[in-house]
Structure formats: structure tokens, C-alpha cells
Amino acid sequence: MDLRWLTMVQTNTTGPCYAEFQNVSLVLNIKVIVTYKMEKRYLKIYELVPELDLGRFTLKLDGLYKENEDLTQAVNRVYNENWIELWNDVEPTVISSYGRRGAELLDKIFATISYDDMFVRN
């Protein structure tokens, strides 16, 4: 992670990061192409755009400043007290990452299960 935030805190670190999203509403806008195999329809995702409405975001970075654990705790506290500004900085990256990973996961499912078999017939 390389982040310059609020122009007063600069971090460049590696190590564990724990993020918690609270009161989340997630909408996935999916654009698909229908393909046919063995007389059944299958979906292929060509775009997935997540829309995330977030109530709260908390972050804990371990070992941010290995030589000074007090500074690490202080920076974590500042991040979490000012979470909206932090979220505004990282949101585009998070949304893009979720969009790519979500498309990969759904593509695997849609390649295995045909669209015709996803629903119960009358």
C-alpha cells in the first residue's frame, strides 16, 4: 500500500490490513453476452459495475511503523476517525477490484451452469 492522505500522513508499507465494511448496500450491474452450447444458453460477463453504499468503514494496518507501535496505533486511530476522507481516496480502487474479481467468480459459475438450468420450470 502506498497512500498519501490528508497531506499530513504518508505511508508506504506491506503487511496485514484488516478492513471492515458496516451497513453495506451492494448493487451489481452486470452486462452479459448470451452464448449457446449443446442447445442451452450460457452467460458470459463482459462488464460488472458494483455500486456500494457504505455506512461505515474501519481499517486496521498492523506494523505500519515497525519501529514505533505507538505511531502505528495513532495513525490507525486518525484513519478511523476520518474514515470518510480515507474511503473517498480508496473507493475507486476497491470498487474496481471488486468489479474484476466479481466478474471472474460469476464467469466461472455461468460457464458451469446454463442460464436455462438456473430457474425452476413450471
MARTI-962969 format. One record per atom (N, C-alpha, C, O): atom name; residue in one letter; x, y, z. Coordinates in Angstrom, 2 decimals, m for minus. Example, Ala and Ser with C-alpha at 12.3 -4.5 7.8 and 13.67 -1.06 7.14 Angstrom:
BEGIN
+-------+---------+---------+---------+---------+
| atomo | residuo |      c1 |      c2 |      c3 |
+-------+---------+---------+---------+---------+
|     N |       a |   13.19 |   m5.69 |    7.80 |
|    CA |       a |   12.30 |   m4.50 |    7.80 |
|     C |       a |   13.20 |   m3.30 |    7.80 |
|     O |       a |   14.24 |   m3.32 |    8.46 |
|     N |       s |   12.85 |   m2.25 |    7.08 |
|    CA |       s |   13.67 |   m1.06 |    7.14 |
|     C |       s |   12.90 |    0.03 |    7.87 |
|     O |       s |   13.41 |    1.14 |    8.04 |
+-------+---------+---------+---------+---------+
This chain:
BEGIN
+-------+---------+---------+---------+---------+
| atomo | residuo |      c1 |      c2 |      c3 |
+-------+---------+---------+---------+---------+
|     N |       m |    0.84 |   m1.17 |    0.00 |
|    CA |       m |    0.00 |    0.00 |    0.00 |
|     C |       m |    0.88 |    1.23 |    0.00 |
|     O |       m |    1.81 |    1.34 |    0.80 |
|     N |       d |    0.60 |    2.13 |   m0.87 |
|    CA |       d |    1.30 |    3.41 |   m0.91 |
|     C |       d |    0.21 |    4.47 |   m0.93 |
|     O |       d |   m0.53 |    4.58 |   m1.91 |
|     N |       l |    0.10 |    5.24 |    0.13 |
|    CA |       l |   m1.01 |    6.15 |    0.27 |
|     C |       l |   m0.54 |    7.47 |    0.84 |
|     O |       l |    0.20 |    7.50 |    1.83 |
|     N |       r |   m0.95 |    8.55 |    0.23 |
|    CA |       r |   m0.71 |    9.88 |    0.79 |
|     C |       r |   m2.09 |   10.43 |    1.06 |
|     O |       r |   m2.89 |   10.62 |    0.14 |
|     N |       w |   m2.37 |   10.70 |    2.33 |
|    CA |       w |   m3.73 |   11.01 |    2.74 |
|     C |       w |   m3.73 |   12.21 |    3.66 |
|     O |       w |   m2.92 |   12.29 |    4.58 |
|     N |       l |   m4.63 |   13.13 |    3.42 |
|    CA |       l |   m4.76 |   14.36 |    4.20 |
|     C |       l |   m3.46 |   15.16 |    4.22 |
|     O |       l |   m3.26 |   15.98 |    5.12 |
|     N |       t |   m2.59 |   14.95 |    3.27 |
|    CA |       t |   m1.30 |   15.60 |    3.10 |
|     C |       t |   m0.42 |   15.61 |    4.35 |
|     O |       t |    0.69 |   16.14 |    4.31 |
|     N |       m |   m0.90 |   15.04 |    5.44 |
|    CA |       m |   m0.07 |   15.03 |    6.65 |
|     C |       m |    0.43 |   13.65 |    6.99 |
|     O |       m |    1.35 |   13.50 |    7.80 |
|     N |       v |   m0.13 |   12.64 |    6.39 |
|    CA |       v |    0.27 |   11.27 |    6.70 |
|     C |       v |    0.67 |   10.58 |    5.41 |
|     O |       v |   m0.13 |   10.49 |    4.47 |
|     N |       q |    1.89 |   10.10 |    5.36 |
|    CA |       q |    2.32 |    9.33 |    4.19 |
|     C |       q |    2.73 |    7.94 |    4.68 |
|     O |       q |    3.50 |    7.80 |    5.63 |
|     N |       t |    2.19 |    6.93 |    4.01 |
|    CA |       t |    2.54 |    5.56 |    4.37 |
|     C |       t |    3.00 |    4.83 |    3.13 |
|     O |       t |    2.54 |    5.09 |    2.02 |
|     N |       n |    3.91 |    3.92 |    3.35 |
|    CA |       n |    4.36 |    3.01 |    2.31 |
|     C |       n |    4.75 |    1.75 |    3.06 |
|     O |       n |    5.82 |    1.68 |    3.67 |
|     N |       t |    3.89 |    0.76 |    3.02 |
|    CA |       t |    4.09 |   m0.40 |    3.88 |
|     C |       t |    3.60 |   m1.67 |    3.22 |
|     O |       t |    2.84 |   m1.64 |    2.25 |
|     N |       t |    4.03 |   m2.77 |    3.76 |
|    CA |       t |    3.48 |   m4.07 |    3.40 |
|     C |       t |    3.12 |   m4.74 |    4.70 |
|     O |       t |    3.67 |   m4.42 |    5.75 |
|     N |       g |    2.20 |   m5.67 |    4.65 |
|    CA |       g |    1.79 |   m6.38 |    5.86 |
|     C |       g |    0.28 |   m6.50 |    5.91 |
|     O |       g |   m0.42 |   m6.08 |    4.99 |
|     N |       p |   m0.20 |   m7.09 |    6.99 |
|    CA |       p |   m1.64 |   m7.33 |    7.11 |
|     C |       p |   m2.45 |   m6.05 |    7.20 |
|     O |       p |   m2.04 |   m5.06 |    7.80 |
|     N |       c |   m3.60 |   m6.10 |    6.57 |
|    CA |       c |   m4.56 |   m4.99 |    6.62 |
|     C |       c |   m5.93 |   m5.60 |    6.86 |
|     O |       c |   m6.35 |   m6.52 |    6.16 |
|     N |       y |   m6.62 |   m5.09 |    7.84 |
|    CA |       y |   m7.95 |   m5.59 |    8.17 |
|     C |       y |   m8.95 |   m4.47 |    7.92 |
|     O |       y |   m8.85 |   m3.40 |    8.53 |
|     N |       a |   m9.89 |   m4.70 |    7.04 |
|    CA |       a |  m10.90 |   m3.69 |    6.72 |
|     C |       a |  m12.27 |   m4.27 |    7.03 |
|     O |       a |  m12.55 |   m5.44 |    6.79 |
|     N |       e |  m13.12 |   m3.42 |    7.58 |
|    CA |       e |  m14.49 |   m3.85 |    7.89 |
|     C |       e |  m15.45 |   m2.84 |    7.29 |
|     O |       e |  m15.33 |   m1.63 |    7.50 |
|     N |       f |  m16.42 |   m3.36 |    6.55 |
|    CA |       f |  m17.46 |   m2.54 |    5.96 |
|     C |       f |  m18.73 |   m2.76 |    6.78 |
|     O |       f |  m19.12 |   m3.91 |    7.01 |
|     N |       q |  m19.38 |   m1.69 |    7.22 |
|    CA |       q |  m20.57 |   m1.80 |    8.04 |
|     C |       q |  m21.74 |   m1.14 |    7.33 |
|     O |       q |  m21.58 |   m0.13 |    6.63 |
|     N |       n |  m22.94 |   m1.72 |    7.51 |
|    CA |       n |  m24.17 |   m1.20 |    6.90 |
|     C |       n |  m23.99 |   m1.01 |    5.40 |
|     O |       n |  m24.07 |    0.11 |    4.88 |
|     N |       v |  m23.74 |   m2.11 |    4.71 |
|    CA |       v |  m23.41 |   m2.08 |    3.29 |
|     C |       v |  m24.64 |   m2.43 |    2.45 |
|     O |       v |  m25.39 |   m3.35 |    2.76 |
|     N |       s |  m24.81 |   m1.67 |    1.40 |
|    CA |       s |  m25.78 |   m2.00 |    0.36 |
|     C |       s |  m24.99 |   m2.12 |   m0.93 |
|     O |       s |  m24.32 |   m1.17 |   m1.35 |
|     N |       l |  m25.07 |   m3.28 |   m1.56 |
|    CA |       l |  m24.30 |   m3.54 |   m2.77 |
|     C |       l |  m25.24 |   m3.88 |   m3.92 |
|     O |       l |  m26.08 |   m4.77 |   m3.82 |
|     N |       v |  m25.09 |   m3.16 |   m5.01 |
|    CA |       v |  m25.84 |   m3.42 |   m6.24 |
|     C |       v |  m24.83 |   m3.75 |   m7.31 |
|     O |       v |  m23.87 |   m3.01 |   m7.52 |
|     N |       l |  m25.03 |   m4.87 |   m8.00 |
|    CA |       l |  m24.15 |   m5.26 |   m9.09 |
|     C |       l |  m24.87 |   m5.08 |  m10.42 |
|     O |       l |  m25.90 |   m5.70 |  m10.67 |
|     N |       n |  m24.33 |   m4.22 |  m11.25 |
|    CA |       n |  m24.84 |   m4.05 |  m12.61 |
|     C |       n |  m23.98 |   m4.92 |  m13.51 |
|     O |       n |  m22.78 |   m4.70 |  m13.67 |
|     N |       i |  m24.63 |   m5.91 |  m14.11 |
|    CA |       i |  m23.90 |   m6.90 |  m14.90 |
|     C |       i |  m24.36 |   m6.83 |  m16.35 |
|     O |       i |  m25.56 |   m6.86 |  m16.64 |
|     N |       k |  m23.40 |   m6.75 |  m17.25 |
|    CA |       k |  m23.69 |   m6.82 |  m18.68 |
|     C |       k |  m23.15 |   m8.15 |  m19.19 |
|     O |       k |  m21.99 |   m8.50 |  m18.96 |
|     N |       v |  m24.01 |   m8.88 |  m19.87 |
|    CA |       v |  m23.64 |  m10.23 |  m20.31 |
|     C |       v |  m23.89 |  m10.42 |  m21.80 |
|     O |       v |  m24.65 |   m9.68 |  m22.44 |
|     N |       i |  m23.24 |  m11.42 |  m22.32 |
|    CA |       i |  m23.47 |  m11.90 |  m23.68 |
|     C |       i |  m24.01 |  m13.33 |  m23.53 |
|     O |       i |  m23.49 |  m14.11 |  m22.74 |
|     N |       v |  m25.03 |  m13.64 |  m24.28 |
|    CA |       v |  m25.60 |  m14.99 |  m24.24 |
|     C |       v |  m24.92 |  m15.83 |  m25.32 |
|     O |       v |  m24.86 |  m15.45 |  m26.49 |
|     N |       t |  m24.41 |  m16.98 |  m24.89 |
|    CA |       t |  m23.81 |  m17.94 |  m25.83 |
|     C |       t |  m24.60 |  m19.24 |  m25.76 |
|     O |       t |  m25.31 |  m19.49 |  m24.78 |
|     N |       y |  m24.47 |  m20.05 |  m26.77 |
|    CA |       y |  m25.20 |  m21.32 |  m26.83 |
|     C |       y |  m24.23 |  m22.48 |  m26.89 |
|     O |       y |  m23.30 |  m22.49 |  m27.70 |
|     N |       k |  m24.45 |  m23.47 |  m26.02 |
|    CA |       k |  m23.69 |  m24.72 |  m26.05 |
|     C |       k |  m24.67 |  m25.85 |  m25.80 |
|     O |       k |  m25.47 |  m25.81 |  m24.87 |
|     N |       m |  m24.62 |  m26.85 |  m26.64 |
|    CA |       m |  m25.48 |  m28.02 |  m26.50 |
|     C |       m |  m26.94 |  m27.63 |  m26.26 |
|     O |       m |  m27.61 |  m28.15 |  m25.37 |
|     N |       e |  m27.41 |  m26.69 |  m27.09 |
|    CA |       e |  m28.80 |  m26.22 |  m27.08 |
|     C |       e |  m29.22 |  m25.57 |  m25.77 |
|     O |       e |  m30.41 |  m25.53 |  m25.46 |
|     N |       k |  m28.28 |  m25.07 |  m25.00 |
|    CA |       k |  m28.59 |  m24.34 |  m23.77 |
|     C |       k |  m27.90 |  m22.99 |  m23.81 |
|     O |       k |  m26.86 |  m22.82 |  m24.46 |
|     N |       r |  m28.49 |  m22.03 |  m23.11 |
|    CA |       r |  m27.93 |  m20.69 |  m23.05 |
|     C |       r |  m26.97 |  m20.57 |  m21.86 |
|     O |       r |  m27.27 |  m21.01 |  m20.75 |
|     N |       y |  m25.82 |  m19.96 |  m22.12 |
|    CA |       y |  m24.84 |  m19.66 |  m21.09 |
|     C |       y |  m24.53 |  m18.17 |  m21.14 |
|     O |       y |  m24.61 |  m17.54 |  m22.19 |
|     N |       l |  m24.18 |  m17.62 |  m19.99 |
|    CA |       l |  m23.89 |  m16.19 |  m19.91 |
|     C |       l |  m22.39 |  m15.97 |  m19.81 |
|     O |       l |  m21.69 |  m16.72 |  m19.13 |
|     N |       k |  m21.91 |  m14.95 |  m20.48 |
|    CA |       k |  m20.52 |  m14.52 |  m20.40 |
|     C |       k |  m20.52 |  m13.05 |  m20.01 |
|     O |       k |  m21.07 |  m12.21 |  m20.72 |
|     N |       i |  m19.91 |  m12.74 |  m18.88 |
|    CA |       i |  m19.89 |  m11.37 |  m18.38 |
|     C |       i |  m18.85 |  m10.57 |  m19.16 |
|     O |       i |  m17.70 |  m11.00 |  m19.31 |
|     N |       y |  m19.25 |   m9.40 |  m19.65 |
|    CA |       y |  m18.25 |   m8.52 |  m20.25 |
|     C |       y |  m18.10 |   m7.23 |  m19.46 |
|     O |       y |  m17.20 |   m6.44 |  m19.72 |
|     N |       e |  m18.99 |   m7.00 |  m18.49 |
|    CA |       e |  m18.80 |   m5.86 |  m17.59 |
|     C |       e |  m19.60 |   m6.08 |  m16.32 |
|     O |       e |  m20.75 |   m6.50 |  m16.35 |
|     N |       l |  m18.95 |   m5.79 |  m15.19 |
|    CA |       l |  m19.62 |   m5.84 |  m13.90 |
|     C |       l |  m19.23 |   m4.56 |  m13.16 |
|     O |       l |  m18.06 |   m4.30 |  m12.90 |
|     N |       v |  m20.25 |   m3.76 |  m12.83 |
|    CA |       v |  m20.00 |   m2.49 |  m12.15 |
|     C |       v |  m20.72 |   m2.52 |  m10.80 |
|     O |       v |  m21.94 |   m2.46 |  m10.75 |
|     N |       p |  m19.95 |   m2.60 |   m9.70 |
|    CA |       p |  m20.58 |   m2.58 |   m8.38 |
|     C |       p |  m20.89 |   m1.15 |   m7.95 |
|     O |       p |  m20.12 |   m0.22 |   m8.22 |
|     N |       e |  m22.02 |   m0.98 |   m7.28 |
|    CA |       e |  m22.37 |    0.28 |   m6.64 |
|     C |       e |  m22.47 |   m0.02 |   m5.15 |
|     O |       e |  m23.25 |   m0.88 |   m4.74 |
|     N |       l |  m21.70 |    0.69 |   m4.36 |
|    CA |       l |  m21.59 |    0.39 |   m2.94 |
|     C |       l |  m22.04 |    1.60 |   m2.14 |
|     O |       l |  m21.51 |    2.69 |   m2.28 |
|     N |       d |  m23.03 |    1.38 |   m1.28 |
|    CA |       d |  m23.46 |    2.40 |   m0.34 |
|     C |       d |  m22.98 |    1.93 |    1.02 |
|     O |       d |  m23.34 |    0.85 |    1.47 |
|     N |       l |  m22.17 |    2.75 |    1.67 |
|    CA |       l |  m21.45 |    2.32 |    2.86 |
|     C |       l |  m21.83 |    3.17 |    4.06 |
|     O |       l |  m21.83 |    4.40 |    3.98 |
|     N |       g |  m22.16 |    2.51 |    5.17 |
|    CA |       g |  m22.49 |    3.22 |    6.40 |
|     C |       g |  m21.26 |    3.58 |    7.21 |
|     O |       g |  m21.22 |    4.63 |    7.87 |
|     N |       r |  m20.25 |    2.72 |    7.17 |
|    CA |       r |  m19.02 |    2.94 |    7.95 |
|     C |       r |  m17.93 |    2.04 |    7.40 |
|     O |       r |  m18.20 |    0.94 |    6.90 |
|     N |       f |  m16.70 |    2.51 |    7.51 |
|    CA |       f |  m15.54 |    1.76 |    7.06 |
|     C |       f |  m14.47 |    1.88 |    8.14 |
|     O |       f |  m14.10 |    2.98 |    8.54 |
|     N |       t |  m13.98 |    0.74 |    8.62 |
|    CA |       t |  m12.89 |    0.77 |    9.60 |
|     C |       t |  m11.70 |    0.02 |    9.01 |
|     O |       t |  m11.85 |   m0.91 |    8.21 |
|     N |       l |  m10.54 |    0.45 |    9.42 |
|    CA |       l |   m9.30 |   m0.09 |    8.87 |
|     C |       l |   m8.30 |   m0.27 |    9.99 |
|     O |       l |   m8.18 |    0.58 |   10.88 |
|     N |       k |   m7.59 |   m1.38 |    9.95 |
|    CA |       k |   m6.50 |   m1.61 |   10.91 |
|     C |       k |   m5.30 |   m2.11 |   10.12 |
|     O |       k |   m5.33 |   m3.18 |    9.51 |
|     N |       l |   m4.25 |   m1.32 |   10.16 |
|    CA |       l |   m3.00 |   m1.68 |    9.49 |
|     C |       l |   m2.01 |   m2.10 |   10.56 |
|     O |       l |   m1.63 |   m1.28 |   11.40 |
|     N |       d |   m1.57 |   m3.35 |   10.55 |
|    CA |       d |   m0.58 |   m3.84 |   11.51 |
|     C |       d |    0.82 |   m3.54 |   11.01 |
|     O |       d |    1.09 |   m3.64 |    9.81 |
|     N |       g |    1.70 |   m3.17 |   11.92 |
|    CA |       g |    3.10 |   m2.97 |   11.56 |
|     C |       g |    3.32 |   m1.83 |   10.61 |
|     O |       g |    4.27 |   m1.85 |    9.83 |
|     N |       l |    2.47 |   m0.83 |   10.66 |
|    CA |       l |    2.59 |    0.31 |    9.76 |
|     C |       l |    3.95 |    0.99 |    9.92 |
|     O |       l |    4.62 |    1.30 |    8.94 |
|     N |       y |    4.33 |    1.20 |   11.17 |
|    CA |       y |    5.66 |    1.72 |   11.50 |
|     C |       y |    6.26 |    0.73 |   12.49 |
|     O |       y |    6.06 |    0.84 |   13.70 |
|     N |       k |    6.99 |   m0.22 |   11.99 |
|    CA |       k |    7.52 |   m1.31 |   12.81 |
|     C |       k |    8.38 |   m0.81 |   13.97 |
|     O |       k |    8.42 |   m1.44 |   15.03 |
|     N |       e |    9.05 |    0.29 |   13.77 |
|    CA |       e |    9.93 |    0.81 |   14.81 |
|     C |       e |    9.18 |    1.59 |   15.88 |
|     O |       e |    9.75 |    1.94 |   16.92 |
|     N |       n |    7.87 |    1.88 |   15.65 |
|    CA |       n |    7.13 |    2.69 |   16.60 |
|     C |       n |    5.66 |    2.27 |   16.60 |
|     O |       n |    4.86 |    2.78 |   15.82 |
|     N |       e |    5.32 |    1.33 |   17.48 |
|    CA |       e |    3.95 |    0.80 |   17.55 |
|     C |       e |    2.96 |    1.88 |   17.99 |
|     O |       e |    1.80 |    1.85 |   17.58 |
|     N |       d |    3.39 |    2.83 |   18.83 |
|    CA |       d |    2.51 |    3.92 |   19.25 |
|     C |       d |    2.08 |    4.77 |   18.05 |
|     O |       d |    0.92 |    5.18 |   17.96 |
|     N |       l |    3.02 |    5.03 |   17.14 |
|    CA |       l |    2.69 |    5.79 |   15.93 |
|     C |       l |    1.73 |    5.00 |   15.04 |
|     O |       l |    0.82 |    5.57 |   14.45 |
|     N |       t |    1.94 |    3.70 |   14.95 |
|    CA |       t |    1.03 |    2.85 |   14.19 |
|     C |       t |   m0.39 |    2.96 |   14.74 |
|     O |       t |   m1.34 |    3.13 |   13.98 |
|     N |       q |   m0.54 |    2.86 |   16.04 |
|    CA |       q |   m1.87 |    2.96 |   16.66 |
|     C |       q |   m2.48 |    4.34 |   16.45 |
|     O |       q |   m3.67 |    4.47 |   16.19 |
|     N |       a |   m1.65 |    5.38 |   16.56 |
|    CA |       a |   m2.15 |    6.75 |   16.37 |
|     C |       a |   m2.64 |    6.96 |   14.94 |
|     O |       a |   m3.70 |    7.56 |   14.73 |
|     N |       v |   m1.89 |    6.48 |   13.96 |
|    CA |       v |   m2.29 |    6.63 |   12.57 |
|     C |       v |   m3.56 |    5.84 |   12.29 |
|     O |       v |   m4.45 |    6.32 |   11.59 |
|     N |       n |   m3.66 |    4.63 |   12.84 |
|    CA |       n |   m4.89 |    3.85 |   12.67 |
|     C |       n |   m6.09 |    4.60 |   13.27 |
|     O |       n |   m7.17 |    4.60 |   12.68 |
|     N |       r |   m5.90 |    5.22 |   14.42 |
|    CA |       r |   m6.97 |    5.98 |   15.05 |
|     C |       r |   m7.39 |    7.17 |   14.17 |
|     O |       r |   m8.58 |    7.42 |   13.99 |
|     N |       v |   m6.41 |    7.90 |   13.62 |
|    CA |       v |   m6.71 |    9.02 |   12.73 |
|     C |       v |   m7.47 |    8.54 |   11.50 |
|     O |       v |   m8.45 |    9.16 |   11.10 |
|     N |       y |   m7.02 |    7.43 |   10.91 |
|    CA |       y |   m7.72 |    6.87 |    9.75 |
|     C |       y |   m9.18 |    6.60 |   10.08 |
|     O |       y |  m10.07 |    6.97 |    9.32 |
|     N |       n |   m9.42 |    5.96 |   11.22 |
|    CA |       n |  m10.78 |    5.54 |   11.55 |
|     C |       n |  m11.66 |    6.69 |   12.03 |
|     O |       n |  m12.88 |    6.64 |   11.86 |
|     N |       e |  m11.07 |    7.72 |   12.61 |
|    CA |       e |  m11.85 |    8.90 |   12.98 |
|     C |       e |  m12.23 |    9.72 |   11.75 |
|     O |       e |  m13.25 |   10.41 |   11.76 |
|     N |       n |  m11.44 |    9.64 |   10.72 |
|    CA |       n |  m11.68 |   10.38 |    9.47 |
|     C |       n |  m11.93 |    9.41 |    8.32 |
|     O |       n |  m11.42 |    9.60 |    7.21 |
|     N |       w |  m12.71 |    8.40 |    8.58 |
|    CA |       w |  m12.88 |    7.30 |    7.63 |
|     C |       w |  m13.49 |    7.75 |    6.31 |
|     O |       w |  m13.19 |    7.16 |    5.27 |
|     N |       i |  m14.33 |    8.78 |    6.32 |
|    CA |       i |  m14.97 |    9.21 |    5.07 |
|     C |       i |  m13.93 |    9.73 |    4.08 |
|     O |       i |  m13.98 |    9.39 |    2.89 |
|     N |       e |  m13.00 |   10.54 |    4.55 |
|    CA |       e |  m11.95 |   11.05 |    3.66 |
|     C |       e |  m11.07 |    9.92 |    3.15 |
|     O |       e |  m10.70 |    9.89 |    1.98 |
|     N |       l |  m10.75 |    8.98 |    4.04 |
|    CA |       l |   m9.96 |    7.82 |    3.63 |
|     C |       l |  m10.72 |    6.99 |    2.60 |
|     O |       l |  m10.15 |    6.57 |    1.59 |
|     N |       w |  m12.00 |    6.74 |    2.86 |
|    CA |       w |  m12.81 |    5.94 |    1.94 |
|     C |       w |  m12.88 |    6.62 |    0.57 |
|     O |       w |  m12.79 |    5.94 |   m0.45 |
|     N |       n |  m13.04 |    7.93 |    0.54 |
|    CA |       n |  m13.09 |    8.63 |   m0.74 |
|     C |       n |  m11.80 |    8.44 |   m1.54 |
|     O |       n |  m11.83 |    8.43 |   m2.77 |
|     N |       d |  m10.66 |    8.29 |   m0.85 |
|    CA |       d |   m9.39 |    8.05 |   m1.53 |
|     C |       d |   m9.27 |    6.63 |   m2.07 |
|     O |       d |   m8.76 |    6.42 |   m3.17 |
|     N |       v |   m9.74 |    5.65 |   m1.31 |
|    CA |       v |   m9.53 |    4.25 |   m1.71 |
|     C |       v |  m10.71 |    3.64 |   m2.45 |
|     O |       v |  m10.58 |    2.57 |   m3.04 |
|     N |       e |  m11.87 |    4.30 |   m2.44 |
|    CA |       e |  m13.07 |    3.73 |   m3.06 |
|     C |       e |  m12.89 |    3.35 |   m4.52 |
|     O |       e |  m13.27 |    2.23 |   m4.88 |
|     N |       p |  m12.33 |    4.19 |   m5.39 |
|    CA |       p |  m12.20 |    3.78 |   m6.80 |
|     C |       p |  m11.40 |    2.49 |   m6.96 |
|     O |       p |  m11.76 |    1.65 |   m7.79 |
|     N |       t |  m10.34 |    2.33 |   m6.20 |
|    CA |       t |   m9.52 |    1.12 |   m6.29 |
|     C |       t |  m10.29 |   m0.09 |   m5.78 |
|     O |       t |  m10.23 |   m1.16 |   m6.40 |
|     N |       v |  m10.99 |    0.06 |   m4.67 |
|    CA |       v |  m11.76 |   m1.04 |   m4.09 |
|     C |       v |  m12.88 |   m1.47 |   m5.05 |
|     O |       v |  m13.06 |   m2.66 |   m5.30 |
|     N |       i |  m13.63 |   m0.51 |   m5.57 |
|    CA |       i |  m14.73 |   m0.81 |   m6.48 |
|     C |       i |  m14.21 |   m1.50 |   m7.74 |
|     O |       i |  m14.81 |   m2.48 |   m8.20 |
|     N |       s |  m13.13 |   m1.01 |   m8.29 |
|    CA |       s |  m12.54 |   m1.63 |   m9.48 |
|     C |       s |  m12.10 |   m3.06 |   m9.20 |
|     O |       s |  m12.34 |   m3.96 |  m10.01 |
|     N |       s |  m11.47 |   m3.26 |   m8.07 |
|    CA |       s |  m11.01 |   m4.59 |   m7.69 |
|     C |       s |  m12.19 |   m5.55 |   m7.50 |
|     O |       s |  m12.15 |   m6.68 |   m7.98 |
|     N |       y |  m13.23 |   m5.10 |   m6.79 |
|    CA |       y |  m14.41 |   m5.93 |   m6.60 |
|     C |       y |  m15.09 |   m6.24 |   m7.93 |
|     O |       y |  m15.58 |   m7.35 |   m8.13 |
|     N |       g |  m15.12 |   m5.27 |   m8.83 |
|    CA |       g |  m15.72 |   m5.50 |  m10.14 |
|     C |       g |  m15.00 |   m6.57 |  m10.92 |
|     O |       g |  m15.63 |   m7.46 |  m11.50 |
|     N |       r |  m13.66 |   m6.50 |  m10.94 |
|    CA |       r |  m12.87 |   m7.51 |  m11.66 |
|     C |       r |  m13.03 |   m8.89 |  m11.03 |
|     O |       r |  m13.30 |   m9.87 |  m11.72 |
|     N |       r |  m12.85 |   m8.95 |   m9.72 |
|    CA |       r |  m12.91 |  m10.25 |   m9.02 |
|     C |       r |  m14.32 |  m10.84 |   m9.08 |
|     O |       r |  m14.49 |  m12.04 |   m9.27 |
|     N |       g |  m15.32 |   m9.99 |   m8.92 |
|    CA |       g |  m16.71 |  m10.46 |   m9.00 |
|     C |       g |  m17.03 |  m11.03 |  m10.37 |
|     O |       g |  m17.70 |  m12.05 |  m10.49 |
|     N |       a |  m16.55 |  m10.36 |  m11.41 |
|    CA |       a |  m16.76 |  m10.85 |  m12.78 |
|     C |       a |  m16.09 |  m12.21 |  m12.98 |
|     O |       a |  m16.66 |  m13.09 |  m13.62 |
|     N |       e |  m14.87 |  m12.37 |  m12.45 |
|    CA |       e |  m14.17 |  m13.65 |  m12.57 |
|     C |       e |  m14.95 |  m14.78 |  m11.88 |
|     O |       e |  m15.12 |  m15.86 |  m12.44 |
|     N |       l |  m15.43 |  m14.52 |  m10.67 |
|    CA |       l |  m16.16 |  m15.55 |   m9.92 |
|     C |       l |  m17.48 |  m15.90 |  m10.60 |
|     O |       l |  m17.80 |  m17.08 |  m10.75 |
|     N |       l |  m18.24 |  m14.89 |  m11.01 |
|    CA |       l |  m19.51 |  m15.17 |  m11.66 |
|     C |       l |  m19.32 |  m15.83 |  m13.01 |
|     O |       l |  m20.14 |  m16.67 |  m13.41 |
|     N |       d |  m18.26 |  m15.48 |  m13.73 |
|    CA |       d |  m17.97 |  m16.13 |  m15.02 |
|     C |       d |  m17.77 |  m17.63 |  m14.85 |
|     O |       d |  m18.22 |  m18.42 |  m15.68 |
|     N |       k |  m17.09 |  m18.03 |  m13.77 |
|    CA |       k |  m16.89 |  m19.46 |  m13.51 |
|     C |       k |  m18.23 |  m20.16 |  m13.27 |
|     O |       k |  m18.46 |  m21.26 |  m13.77 |
|     N |       i |  m19.10 |  m19.51 |  m12.53 |
|    CA |       i |  m20.42 |  m20.09 |  m12.26 |
|     C |       i |  m21.23 |  m20.17 |  m13.54 |
|     O |       i |  m21.81 |  m21.21 |  m13.85 |
|     N |       f |  m21.27 |  m19.06 |  m14.30 |
|    CA |       f |  m22.06 |  m19.01 |  m15.53 |
|     C |       f |  m21.51 |  m19.93 |  m16.61 |
|     O |       f |  m22.25 |  m20.34 |  m17.50 |
|     N |       a |  m20.22 |  m20.26 |  m16.57 |
|    CA |       a |  m19.65 |  m21.18 |  m17.55 |
|     C |       a |  m20.02 |  m22.62 |  m17.22 |
|     O |       a |  m20.00 |  m23.49 |  m18.09 |
|     N |       t |  m20.34 |  m22.87 |  m15.94 |
|    CA |       t |  m20.66 |  m24.22 |  m15.48 |
|     C |       t |  m22.15 |  m24.52 |  m15.52 |
|     O |       t |  m22.56 |  m25.62 |  m15.91 |
|     N |       i |  m22.94 |  m23.56 |  m15.13 |
|    CA |       i |  m24.40 |  m23.75 |  m15.04 |
|     C |       i |  m25.06 |  m22.92 |  m16.14 |
|     O |       i |  m24.83 |  m21.71 |  m16.25 |
|     N |       s |  m25.87 |  m23.57 |  m16.93 |
|    CA |       s |  m26.54 |  m22.84 |  m18.01 |
|     C |       s |  m27.62 |  m21.93 |  m17.44 |
|     O |       s |  m28.18 |  m22.20 |  m16.38 |
|     N |       y |  m27.88 |  m20.87 |  m18.16 |
|    CA |       y |  m28.94 |  m19.94 |  m17.76 |
|     C |       y |  m30.27 |  m20.67 |  m17.68 |
|     O |       y |  m31.09 |  m20.38 |  m16.80 |
|     N |       d |  m30.49 |  m21.61 |  m18.57 |
|    CA |       d |  m31.74 |  m22.37 |  m18.59 |
|     C |       d |  m31.91 |  m23.23 |  m17.34 |
|     O |       d |  m33.04 |  m23.50 |  m16.94 |
|     N |       d |  m30.80 |  m23.66 |  m16.72 |
|    CA |       d |  m30.89 |  m24.51 |  m15.53 |
|     C |       d |  m30.90 |  m23.72 |  m14.21 |
|     O |       d |  m30.98 |  m24.30 |  m13.14 |
|     N |       m |  m30.81 |  m22.40 |  m14.30 |
|    CA |       m |  m30.79 |  m21.59 |  m13.08 |
|     C |       m |  m32.16 |  m21.39 |  m12.47 |
|     O |       m |  m32.27 |  m21.02 |  m11.30 |
|     N |       f |  m33.20 |  m21.63 |  m13.22 |
|    CA |       f |  m34.55 |  m21.35 |  m12.76 |
|     C |       f |  m35.42 |  m22.60 |  m12.80 |
|     O |       f |  m35.24 |  m23.46 |  m13.67 |
|     N |       v |  m36.34 |  m22.69 |  m11.88 |
|    CA |       v |  m37.27 |  m23.82 |  m11.83 |
|     C |       v |  m38.33 |  m23.61 |  m12.90 |
|     O |       v |  m38.87 |  m22.52 |  m13.06 |
|     N |       r |  m38.60 |  m24.67 |  m13.64 |
|    CA |       r |  m39.63 |  m24.59 |  m14.68 |
|     C |       r |  m41.00 |  m24.88 |  m14.08 |
|     O |       r |  m41.12 |  m25.63 |  m13.12 |
|     N |       n |  m42.02 |  m24.27 |  m14.68 |
|    CA |       n |  m43.40 |  m24.50 |  m14.21 |
|     C |       n |  m43.87 |  m25.88 |  m14.56 |
|     O |       n |  m45.01 |  m26.23 |  m14.24 |
+-------+---------+---------+---------+---------+
